[in-house]
Structure formats: C-alpha cells, structure tokens
C-alpha cells in the first residue's frame, strides 16, 4: 500500500485497522473462518460473486500471491486486493453484497400506495382510469405512473385504458 503523503501516526493507525479482522464468533470453539469460506464456495445457494470472493480469501490464506490468485481465478489484481482488504477489515461480513449507492427514488412508497388505492376506486369519468388521469391525481409524470404500473404488475382489470392517438 502506497502511503507516501500521510503522517507516521496515520499510517500506523491504518495498518492497525487493515491487520485487524473482527470476528464475533472467533472465540467460539466450533467457529472456523476457513470452514465458513469453504461452505460459501460449495453451497449451491451462494451467489457466484460471493463464492469468488471466498475463493480469493482461501487462496490468500494458502500464501498465494495476488498476481497468481488473479490469474488463476480470471479477475483483475485490483479485485483480489480489494476483497483481501475488505476481509481483513470486516471479516466474513465484508464478503457480502453491500448493495450500491445510487440516486434515491424520487417518488416513495406513499405515491405507490396512493396509486394502488386509486386503481381500486372508480375514476371520476369513464369506466377505466387513463394514465393522464392517474398522473394528474398523483401529481407525477405520466411516464412515472406507467413505470409504477409495469413494475407492480397490476391485475389486468385494474389497468388503465389506452389513450387513442390520432
């Protein structure tokens, strides 16, 4: 790890953190991180991404270099470094999928719930709701209402009528 621009105290703290792998169960006599890693690799329910991370850690535990691990598993060397570091810092929990950041939803569950309620009521005019009527009632764009309806997979009797163009 290249830490040329940092103070000696910061480097020492960072090294302490990176060399510490907290395991809540580490003191339990039947707990073995290696056994848990093998369980992840062999379990058919484990996602392939998590199984790959477990293989990286198991190979590292055997003393294999990052370059050799990367070559044998067909991943970038940076990937090997990343998961070794994450395992050192967070233990088994570090191998899990943490999700991704991304932009939060603009319209939350309250709008979806209101849409669901509206779909179960009769529209103010006509037999069926149109996307335009729903978008006005919810104060959201027509395309957003359409996306919500498609994502929710509403029953066909609750689908809005199609707008005739022409």
N, C-alpha and C positions, 0 to 999 in steps of 0.2 A: 504494500500500500504506500503510495507516494504522499507524504505529509510535509513537504518541504516548507510551505508557507505558514505553518502553525507553531504555536509555542510548545515548549517541552511539557508543560503541565497538561495542555490539551491532548497532546499525543499520548501521554501516559494514561489519561482518562479513557480515551478512545480505545487504546489497546486493552485496557481492563474490560471494557464493555464487549469488545469483539471476542475476547477469550473466555467470556462467561456465557454458558448455555444453560439458562434456568430450566429445570425440570421439576415440576411439583412432585412428581412421583419418583424422583431419583433415589430417594432413601427407602422406598418400598422394596422389600426383598425380592418380589417377583417381577419388578419392572425392569425392562431392558430396552433401551432405545433401539438397539440393533434388531431385537426381535420385533419391535413395533414397525421398524422400517421394512423388514422382510415381509411382515404381514401386509403392509401397504402395497408392496411390489406384487405380491401373489394374489391379493383379493380381486376377484372379478368386478366388484362394485367400485373399486378405486378408479378415479379418473386417470387417464393416461398422463396428464400433466403432473399430477401428484406422484404417480408411480415413477416418472422420470426423475423428479426431484429426489425421491427416496433412493433411486439407483445412484444418483450423483453423490449423495451423502455416504452410502455404503461403499462406493468405490474410493471416496476420500478417506474413509476410515481404514482402508487397507493400505493407505500410504501412496496411492497412485497420484501422479501429478495432474494438475488442472488440464494441461495440454493433452495428456493421454486420455483422461476422462472425456474431454470434449470430443476428441477424435473417435473414441470407441462408441459414444452414445449419439454422435452426429449432431452435436449442438455447438454453439459458439463458446469460446473460452470465457467470455464475459458472463454467460449464463451460468456456467459452473461456479465462477467466483461469487456471483450474486446469491445462489442458493446455499453455498457453503457459509457465506457470511450471515445470511438470514437464519440458518440453522444454529450457528454459533450464538447469535443474539437472542433468538426466541425459542430455540429447541424445536420440538415436534410441531408446535403451533405455527412456527414460521414457514412450514411447508404447505400450509393450507392456502386455498384461493381466497384472497382478501377482497376480491371484488375490485372494481375500477372506480375511479373518481367520476368524472363526467358532470355534465350540467344537470342540476336538479329539474324535476318535472315542473313545467310552468303551471299546469292545472293539476291539482292534487286529487286525492280520493273523494273530497267533498263534491267536486264537479261531477265525478263519475257516479257517485251516489245519487245526485240530483238527476242526472241523465237516466239512470235506472228507474227512478220514481216517475219521471215524465213519460217514459216509454210504457208504463203500466196504466197511465191515465189516457183519457180521450183527448185528442187535440182540440183546440178552440174552434177550428173549422175543418171540415173534411173527415174522412174515415181514418186516415193514417197521418202520422207525423211526416213532415218533409225535413230534409237536412237544414234547409233555410229556417224553418220554424224552430227546430231544436237549437240551432246556433243562436238565434235571437233570444230564445228563452234562457239559454245558459250564458249568453254574452261571451261566447268563444267563437273562433273562426269555424266556418263550415268544414274545412279540411280536418280540423281537430276533432269535431264531432264524428266525422266519418272514421278517422283512425280509432277513436274510442269504441265505436260500434264494431269495427272489424276485430279489434283486439279482444273485446269482451265476448264475441261470438254470440250475439243475442239471438233468441229464437226467431224463426222466420216470421211468425205472426206479429212480432214486435218491431220488425224492420221498417224504416220509413219508406214511403213511396218514392219512386224515381221521378225526378224532375224532367219534364219534356223540354228538350231544346229545339229551337227552330223558329 
